[in-house]
């Protein structure tokens, strides 16, 4: 777990079970995990892979208002890595168009003030990496950029 301590619980939210890729389960992003009981939780909670055990969205860490839980906004935001190693701030929409909402725009603009590369993951479009001025770019992120993931300089957003 990076950064802030956990201050909330998931409750009925299972949004990350759709938006987030889980390599150990060969689950791509934007597809429901076969182990998810939607709106209830994980059917293999006790034996779930470390990628799931170690995942904490920013809302769980107390970022945002109580009513901005990912299942209510349709957006999951989380940090991967840290500033020194070239962190990534991920923002993924649950359904088409949710990253085009005013809430999402505020979240993206706030994220661009961090020294992280920002990943915006759209359901029906490609994922874009937005690179803020002064961000440290980890070699893994460079590989993503070279693999065809779209990217933009923060000044062009």
C-alpha positions as CSV (number, residue, x, y, z in Angstrom):
1,X,0.0,0.0,0.0
2,X,1.4,3.4,-1.0
3,X,0.8,6.7,0.7
4,X,-2.3,7.4,2.8
5,X,-3.7,4.9,5.3
6,X,-7.0,3.2,4.5
7,X,-9.8,5.2,6.0
8,X,-12.9,3.7,4.3
9,X,-14.2,0.4,3.3
10,X,-15.4,-0.8,-0.1
11,X,-19.0,-1.6,1.0
12,X,-21.0,-2.5,-2.1
13,X,-18.4,-1.0,-4.5
14,X,-16.8,-3.5,-6.9
15,X,-15.9,-1.0,-9.6
16,X,-12.1,-1.9,-9.5
17,X,-13.1,-5.5,-10.3
18,X,-14.1,-4.2,-13.8
19,X,-11.8,-1.2,-14.5
20,X,-8.5,-2.7,-13.3
21,X,-6.4,-5.3,-15.0
22,X,-5.2,-8.3,-12.8
23,X,-2.2,-10.0,-14.4
24,X,-2.3,-13.1,-12.1
25,X,-5.9,-13.8,-13.3
26,X,-5.2,-12.8,-16.9
27,X,-8.0,-10.3,-16.5
28,X,-7.8,-7.2,-18.8
29,X,-9.1,-3.8,-17.8
30,X,-12.7,-2.9,-18.5
31,X,-14.0,-6.4,-18.1
32,X,-15.7,-7.9,-15.0
33,X,-13.5,-10.3,-13.1
34,X,-15.1,-13.8,-13.1
35,X,-14.6,-14.0,-9.3
36,X,-16.6,-10.8,-8.7
37,X,-20.0,-10.9,-7.2
38,X,-21.0,-7.5,-8.6
39,X,-22.1,-5.1,-5.8
40,X,-21.2,-7.6,-3.1
41,X,-17.5,-8.5,-3.3
42,X,-14.9,-11.1,-4.3
43,X,-15.9,-14.8,-4.3
44,X,-12.2,-15.8,-3.7
45,X,-11.5,-13.0,-1.2
46,X,-9.4,-15.2,1.1
47,X,-7.2,-16.5,-1.7
48,X,-7.3,-13.5,-4.1
49,X,-4.0,-12.7,-5.8
50,X,-1.6,-10.1,-4.4
51,X,-2.5,-7.6,-7.2
52,X,-6.0,-7.5,-5.6
53,X,-4.9,-7.7,-2.0
54,X,-2.5,-4.7,-2.5
55,X,-4.9,-2.6,-4.5
56,X,-6.4,0.5,-2.8
57,X,-8.1,3.2,-4.8
58,X,-7.7,6.8,-3.6
59,X,-11.3,6.9,-2.4
60,X,-10.5,4.2,0.2
61,X,-7.6,6.3,1.3
62,X,-9.9,9.2,2.0
63,X,-9.5,11.2,-1.2
64,X,-12.7,12.9,-2.3
65,X,-16.1,13.1,-0.6
66,X,-18.1,10.2,0.8
67,X,-20.5,10.4,-2.1
68,X,-17.7,10.1,-4.7
69,X,-17.2,6.4,-4.1
70,X,-16.2,4.8,-7.5
71,X,-19.5,2.9,-7.9
72,X,-21.3,6.2,-7.6
73,X,-19.0,8.3,-9.9
74,X,-18.1,5.5,-12.3
75,X,-14.4,6.4,-11.9
76,X,-11.6,4.6,-10.1
77,X,-8.4,6.6,-9.4
78,X,-5.3,5.2,-7.8
79,X,-1.5,5.7,-7.6
80,X,1.0,3.2,-8.7
81,X,4.7,3.6,-7.8
82,X,6.1,6.7,-6.2
83,X,7.6,10.0,-7.3
84,X,11.2,8.9,-7.1
85,X,10.7,5.8,-9.2
86,X,8.4,7.4,-11.8
87,X,4.9,7.0,-10.5
88,X,1.7,6.6,-12.4
89,X,-1.6,8.1,-11.4
90,X,-4.4,6.0,-13.0
91,X,-7.9,7.2,-13.7
92,X,-10.3,4.7,-15.3
93,X,-13.9,5.0,-16.3
94,X,-16.5,2.3,-15.7
95,X,-18.7,3.2,-18.6
96,X,-18.3,5.2,-21.8
97,X,-18.3,8.9,-21.2
98,X,-17.6,9.1,-17.5
99,X,-14.2,10.6,-18.0
100,X,-15.9,13.4,-19.9
101,X,-17.8,14.6,-16.8
102,X,-17.0,17.7,-14.8
103,X,-16.0,15.5,-11.8
104,X,-13.5,13.6,-14.0
105,X,-12.1,16.8,-15.5
106,X,-11.5,18.2,-11.9
107,X,-9.8,14.9,-11.0
108,X,-7.6,14.8,-14.1
109,X,-6.6,18.5,-13.6
110,X,-5.8,17.8,-9.9
111,X,-3.7,14.8,-10.9
112,X,-1.7,16.8,-13.5
113,X,-0.4,18.9,-10.6
114,X,1.4,15.7,-9.2
115,X,4.8,14.8,-10.5
116,X,3.3,11.5,-11.9
117,X,2.5,10.4,-15.4
118,X,-1.3,10.4,-15.6
119,X,-3.1,7.4,-17.3
120,X,-6.6,8.0,-18.5
121,X,-8.3,4.7,-19.4
122,X,-11.4,5.0,-21.5
123,X,-13.9,2.2,-22.1
124,X,-14.3,2.6,-25.9
125,X,-11.2,4.5,-26.7
126,X,-7.5,3.9,-26.1
127,X,-5.7,4.7,-22.9
128,X,-3.8,8.0,-22.9
129,X,-0.7,8.8,-20.8
130,X,-0.5,12.5,-20.0
131,X,3.0,13.6,-19.0
132,X,3.2,16.6,-16.6
133,X,6.3,18.8,-16.9
134,X,8.9,17.5,-14.5
135,X,7.5,14.0,-14.2
136,X,9.9,11.2,-13.7
137,X,9.2,8.6,-16.3
138,X,9.9,5.0,-15.2
139,X,11.3,2.7,-17.9
140,X,8.1,0.5,-17.7
141,X,6.1,3.6,-18.7
142,X,8.4,4.3,-21.6
143,X,7.8,0.7,-22.8
144,X,4.0,1.5,-22.7
145,X,4.5,4.6,-24.7
146,X,6.5,2.7,-27.3
147,X,3.9,0.0,-27.5
148,X,1.2,2.2,-29.0
149,X,-0.5,3.6,-25.9
150,X,-1.3,7.2,-26.8
151,X,0.4,10.0,-24.8
152,X,0.3,13.7,-24.6
153,X,2.3,16.4,-22.9
154,X,0.2,18.0,-20.1
155,X,0.3,21.4,-22.0
156,X,-1.7,19.8,-24.8
157,X,-4.6,18.6,-22.6
